[in-house]
Amino acid sequence: MATPVADRSVRGVPSHPEPGVAELVARRGGDAQERVAFVEGASGRELRGGDLEQATRGWAPVVAGIGGGGSAAPVGLLVGDPLGFIACFVAALALGVTVAPLDPDASPAELDRQARVLGLVAVVTDRPAGEVVAAIPGSVGVWEVVAGGALRRGRPPSPPTSRAPAAGRPAAAVVMMSSGTTGEPKIVPLGERQLLATARAIVDHHGLDEAERGYCPLPLCHINALVVGVLSTLVSGARLVVDRRFSARSFWATVADQGATWLNLVPGIIAVLGTCPPPAPPAGSSPKPSTKAATTDGPPATPPPPPSNNPCGPGCAPSPPRPERTSGEVADRPG
């Protein structure tokens, strides 16, 4: 049974009778089960509402293996395929499993460090299970994502000792770990209501609805892509295009092919795009861009540059800064 949103709150986020991830997945899997929710830009593969429901059911062995949803110990997500990652991320949240997104390109030594620092109870991965088993502590269970998104157990976790949250302390939905470049790595717990409150603020601020098609080429193991991209799409009922990594070479072709109406970028990517602007429209034609805005996780937006050198394309303006409460609701997020 999914953990109610009210049980996974964070102090300072007001209580609202809004649907949690489990209900949002159920809505996607109802009348809209054939409606595309997520697309991989590089391949054109799709993830539909019904696929999200199926992925949630497929997580039953993991939930049983770690002693049920609501466990205080997180499950690491080490999934390189962007659609596979989204399916696992959404399914875990819907079932009340605390997840820790991991860098899919992490070395064995880094995986071992993260597993120990985060106190992982298990790892779900699309790498060969044996490779991950060899890299992490023996007490950590491993499930491998196989063909069709099914999960196959590679190693069971050690029997739980005490994984329940402390009395009066709700389990986090997501835990993130800072890089440690400015000191000891920090563990940042984020509650389900906290995450969804921010996602709804994004939807409201940008006026996103079911007709929108976003493009988010950011790493899915980072909080920006998860909240501004994935969860805001789940809330709005829209479609989101994702890729494993940003490619300046294919960026504009993906935007055009997928009919993206908004972009989720960071200042570094916009700077790169400034060196490779979109192709000019054919001679004698008027540009009719589909992309209306680009949102960034950075300093306040400046006035849009002239169309001739606008890295977001003619007619596309950088979004005005999001409300301050939006970034504040996901507090102390690692950079």
C-alpha positions as CSV (number, residue, x, y, z in Angstrom):
1,M,0.0,0.0,0.0
2,A,1.3,3.4,-0.9
3,T,2.4,5.7,2.0
4,P,0.0,8.7,2.2
5,V,1.6,12.0,1.4
6,A,0.7,13.3,4.9
7,D,3.0,10.7,6.4
8,R,6.0,11.8,4.3
9,S,5.9,15.6,5.0
10,V,8.7,17.9,5.9
11,R,8.4,20.7,8.5
12,G,7.7,24.0,7.0
13,V,5.7,22.8,4.0
14,P,2.0,23.5,4.6
15,S,-0.5,20.7,4.5
16,H,-2.7,20.5,1.4
17,P,-5.2,17.9,0.3
18,E,-3.3,17.4,-2.9
19,P,-2.8,14.0,-4.6
20,G,0.5,12.1,-3.8
21,V,2.6,10.3,-6.3
22,A,0.6,7.1,-6.0
23,E,-2.6,8.9,-7.0
24,L,-0.9,10.7,-9.8
25,V,0.4,7.4,-11.2
26,A,-3.1,5.9,-10.9
27,R,-4.5,8.9,-12.9
28,R,-1.9,8.3,-15.6
29,G,-2.8,4.6,-15.7
30,G,-6.6,5.2,-15.9
31,D,-8.2,6.7,-18.9
32,A,-4.8,8.2,-19.9
33,Q,-2.9,4.9,-19.8
34,E,-2.0,5.1,-23.6
35,R,-1.1,8.8,-23.3
36,V,2.7,9.3,-23.7
37,A,4.3,10.7,-20.5
38,F,8.0,10.5,-21.2
39,V,10.1,10.1,-24.3
40,E,13.8,9.5,-24.9
41,G,14.9,12.1,-27.4
42,A,17.9,10.0,-28.8
43,S,15.8,7.0,-29.6
44,G,12.2,8.1,-29.6
45,R,11.2,5.3,-27.1
46,E,8.2,6.2,-25.1
47,L,6.9,5.6,-21.5
48,R,3.1,5.7,-21.2
49,G,0.8,6.1,-18.3
50,G,0.1,2.3,-18.3
51,D,3.9,1.7,-18.2
52,L,4.2,3.7,-15.0
53,E,1.5,1.6,-13.3
54,Q,3.1,-1.6,-14.5
55,A,6.5,-0.5,-13.2
56,T,4.9,0.2,-9.8
57,R,3.5,-3.3,-9.7
58,G,6.9,-4.7,-10.7
59,W,8.5,-3.1,-7.6
60,A,6.6,-5.5,-5.3
61,P,9.6,-7.8,-4.8
62,V,11.9,-5.0,-3.8
63,V,9.4,-3.6,-1.3
64,A,9.0,-7.1,0.2
65,G,12.7,-7.6,0.2
66,I,13.5,-4.5,2.2
67,G,10.7,-5.0,4.7
68,G,8.0,-2.9,3.2
69,G,7.5,0.8,2.2
70,G,8.3,3.5,4.7
71,S,11.7,2.1,5.5
72,A,14.2,4.6,6.8
73,A,17.0,3.0,4.8
74,P,17.1,4.2,1.2
75,V,17.2,2.2,-2.0
76,G,19.9,3.4,-4.5
77,L,18.8,3.9,-8.1
78,L,21.8,3.2,-10.4
79,V,20.0,3.2,-13.7
80,G,21.6,4.7,-16.8
81,D,18.6,4.3,-19.2
82,P,16.6,7.5,-18.7
83,L,13.2,5.9,-19.2
84,G,14.1,3.0,-16.9
85,F,15.3,5.5,-14.3
86,I,12.0,7.4,-14.4
87,A,9.9,4.3,-14.2
88,C,11.9,3.1,-11.1
89,F,11.9,6.6,-9.5
90,V,8.1,7.1,-9.9
91,A,7.3,3.5,-8.8
92,A,9.4,3.7,-5.7
93,L,7.8,7.0,-4.6
94,A,4.4,5.7,-5.3
95,L,5.1,2.7,-3.0
96,G,6.6,4.7,-0.2
97,V,10.2,3.6,-0.8
98,T,12.9,6.1,0.0
99,V,15.2,6.4,-2.9
100,A,18.7,7.7,-3.4
101,P,19.5,8.6,-7.1
102,L,23.0,7.6,-8.0
103,D,25.3,8.6,-10.8
104,P,25.0,5.9,-13.4
105,D,28.6,6.5,-14.5
106,A,30.0,6.2,-10.9
107,S,33.1,4.0,-10.5
108,P,33.1,0.9,-8.2
109,A,35.0,2.9,-5.5
110,E,32.4,5.7,-5.7
111,L,29.5,3.3,-5.5
112,D,31.0,1.7,-2.4
113,R,31.5,5.1,-0.8
114,Q,27.9,6.2,-1.5
115,A,26.4,2.9,-0.4
116,R,28.2,3.3,3.0
117,V,27.6,7.1,3.5
118,L,23.9,6.8,2.5
119,G,23.3,3.6,4.4
120,L,21.7,1.9,1.4
121,V,19.6,-1.2,2.0
122,A,19.5,-2.1,-1.6
123,V,20.5,-0.9,-5.1
124,V,18.3,-1.2,-8.2
125,T,20.4,-1.1,-11.4
126,D,20.5,-1.7,-15.1
127,R,24.2,-2.6,-14.9
128,P,25.1,-6.3,-14.7
129,A,24.1,-7.4,-11.1
130,G,27.4,-9.1,-10.6
131,E,29.3,-5.9,-11.3
132,V,27.4,-4.0,-8.6
133,V,27.5,-6.9,-6.1
134,A,31.3,-6.8,-6.3
135,A,31.4,-3.0,-5.8
136,I,29.2,-2.5,-2.7
137,P,29.0,-3.8,0.9
138,G,27.8,-7.4,1.2
139,S,24.8,-6.3,3.4
140,V,23.3,-4.3,0.5
141,G,20.8,-6.1,-1.7
142,V,20.9,-5.8,-5.5
143,W,18.0,-6.0,-8.0
144,E,18.7,-5.9,-11.7
145,V,16.4,-4.2,-14.3
146,V,16.0,-6.7,-17.1
147,A,14.1,-6.8,-20.4
148,G,10.7,-5.1,-20.2
149,G,11.6,-3.3,-17.0
150,A,11.1,-6.3,-14.8
151,L,13.3,-6.6,-11.7
152,R,15.5,-9.7,-11.0
153,R,17.1,-10.1,-7.6
154,G,20.9,-10.4,-7.8
155,R,21.5,-10.6,-4.0
156,P,19.1,-10.2,-1.1
157,P,19.8,-7.6,1.5
158,S,20.8,-8.6,5.0
159,P,17.9,-9.1,7.4
160,P,16.8,-5.7,8.7
161,T,17.7,-4.8,12.2
162,S,15.8,-1.5,12.7
163,R,14.9,0.3,9.6
164,A,11.8,2.1,10.9
165,P,12.1,5.9,11.2
166,A,12.5,7.3,14.7
167,A,9.2,8.0,16.5
168,G,7.5,11.1,15.2
169,R,10.0,11.4,12.3
170,P,8.6,10.6,8.9
171,A,10.7,8.9,6.3
172,A,12.0,10.9,3.4
173,A,10.9,10.2,-0.1
174,V,14.3,11.1,-1.6
175,V,17.8,11.4,-0.1
176,M,20.5,13.3,-2.0
177,M,24.2,13.5,-1.2
178,S,26.3,16.5,-1.8
179,S,29.6,16.1,-3.6
180,G,31.7,16.9,-0.6
181,T,33.9,19.4,-2.5
182,T,33.5,22.0,0.3
183,G,33.6,19.7,3.3
184,E,32.1,16.5,4.5
185,P,29.3,15.1,2.2
186,K,25.9,16.2,3.4
187,I,22.8,13.9,3.4
188,V,19.7,15.9,2.3
189,P,16.4,14.2,3.0
190,L,13.4,15.5,1.0
191,G,9.8,14.6,1.8
192,E,7.1,13.7,-0.8
193,R,4.9,16.7,0.0
194,Q,8.0,18.9,-0.2
195,L,8.9,17.6,-3.6
196,L,5.4,17.8,-5.0
197,A,4.8,21.3,-3.5
198,T,7.8,22.5,-5.5
199,A,6.7,20.6,-8.6
200,R,3.2,22.3,-8.4
201,A,4.8,25.7,-8.0
202,I,6.8,25.0,-11.2
203,V,3.6,24.0,-13.0
204,D,1.7,27.1,-11.7
205,H,4.4,29.5,-12.4
206,H,5.0,28.4,-16.0
207,G,1.4,27.6,-16.7
208,L,2.1,24.1,-17.7
209,D,-0.8,21.8,-18.8
210,E,-1.4,18.6,-20.7
211,A,-0.6,20.2,-24.1
212,E,3.0,21.0,-23.1
213,R,6.1,19.1,-24.2
214,G,9.2,19.8,-22.2
215,Y,12.8,18.9,-22.9
216,C,15.1,18.1,-20.0
217,P,18.6,17.0,-21.1
218,L,19.9,17.2,-17.5
219,P,21.2,14.2,-15.4
220,L,18.3,12.5,-13.8
221,C,20.4,11.8,-10.7
222,H,20.2,15.5,-9.9
223,I,17.3,17.2,-8.1
224,N,16.6,19.7,-10.8
225,A,15.7,17.1,-13.4
226,L,13.7,15.1,-10.9
227,V,11.5,17.9,-9.6
228,V,11.4,20.6,-12.4
229,G,11.4,17.9,-15.0
230,V,9.9,14.5,-13.9
231,L,7.6,15.5,-11.0
232,S,6.2,18.6,-12.7
233,T,5.3,16.5,-15.7
234,L,3.6,14.0,-13.5
235,V,1.6,16.8,-11.8
236,S,0.6,18.6,-15.0
237,G,-0.2,15.6,-17.1
238,A,2.2,16.8,-19.8
239,R,4.9,15.1,-21.8
240,L,8.7,15.3,-21.1
241,V,11.5,14.5,-23.4
242,V,14.7,13.3,-21.6
243,D,18.1,12.0,-22.6
244,R,20.9,10.3,-20.8
245,R,23.2,13.3,-21.3
246,F,23.2,16.7,-23.0
247,S,24.5,16.8,-26.6
248,A,25.0,20.2,-28.3
249,R,25.2,18.4,-31.6
250,S,21.7,16.8,-31.4
251,F,20.0,19.4,-29.1
252,W,18.2,21.5,-31.7
253,A,17.2,18.5,-33.8
254,T,15.6,16.9,-30.7
255,V,13.8,20.2,-29.8
256,A,12.4,20.4,-33.4
257,D,11.6,16.7,-33.8
258,Q,9.7,16.5,-30.4
259,G,8.0,19.9,-30.7
260,A,9.3,21.0,-27.3
261,T,7.4,24.0,-25.9
262,W,9.7,24.6,-23.0
263,L,13.2,23.7,-21.9
264,N,14.7,22.8,-18.5
265,L,18.3,23.8,-18.7
266,V,21.1,25.2,-16.5
267,P,23.3,28.2,-17.2
268,G,26.3,26.1,-18.4
269,I,24.2,24.5,-21.1
270,I,22.8,27.8,-22.3
271,A,26.4,29.1,-22.5
272,V,27.3,26.1,-24.7
273,L,24.2,26.6,-26.9
274,G,25.3,30.2,-27.4
275,T,28.1,28.8,-29.5
276,C,25.9,26.6,-31.6
277,P,22.5,28.4,-32.2
278,P,19.6,26.7,-33.9
279,P,19.7,26.4,-37.6
280,A,18.3,29.4,-39.5
281,P,14.9,29.0,-41.1
282,P,14.8,28.4,-44.9
283,A,15.2,31.5,-47.0
284,G,12.0,33.5,-47.4
285,S,10.2,31.8,-44.5
286,S,9.2,33.2,-41.2
287,P,10.4,31.5,-38.1
288,K,7.5,29.9,-36.1
289,P,9.2,28.5,-33.0
290,S,7.3,26.1,-30.9
291,T,9.5,26.7,-27.8
292,K,8.3,29.5,-25.7
293,A,10.5,29.5,-22.6
294,A,13.6,28.0,-21.1
295,T,13.8,27.7,-17.3
296,T,17.1,27.6,-15.6
297,D,18.3,26.7,-12.1
298,G,20.6,29.7,-11.7
299,P,20.7,33.5,-11.2
300,P,17.7,35.7,-12.1
301,A,17.1,35.9,-15.8
302,T,18.3,38.9,-17.8
303,P,16.3,40.4,-20.7
304,P,16.3,38.1,-23.7
305,P,19.1,38.7,-26.3
306,P,18.2,39.8,-29.9
307,P,16.8,36.9,-32.0
308,S,20.0,36.9,-34.0
309,N,22.1,35.6,-31.1
310,N,19.5,34.2,-28.7
311,P,20.9,30.7,-27.7
312,C,17.3,29.5,-27.0
313,G,16.2,30.3,-30.5
314,P,14.2,33.2,-32.0
315,G,11.1,34.0,-30.1
316,C,12.1,31.9,-27.0
317,A,12.7,34.0,-23.9
318,P,14.5,32.8,-20.7
319,S,11.9,32.3,-18.1
320,P,11.6,35.0,-15.4
321,P,13.0,33.7,-12.1
322,R,10.7,31.2,-10.3
323,P,9.1,32.3,-7.0
324,E,11.6,32.3,-4.2
325,R,9.4,29.8,-2.3
326,T,9.9,27.3,-5.1
327,S,13.6,26.9,-4.5
328,G,13.3,27.3,-0.8
329,E,10.9,24.4,-0.6
330,V,13.6,22.0,-1.7
331,A,16.0,23.4,0.9
332,D,19.7,22.8,1.2
333,R,19.8,20.8,-2.0
334,P,23.2,19.6,-3.1
335,G,24.7,21.4,-6.0
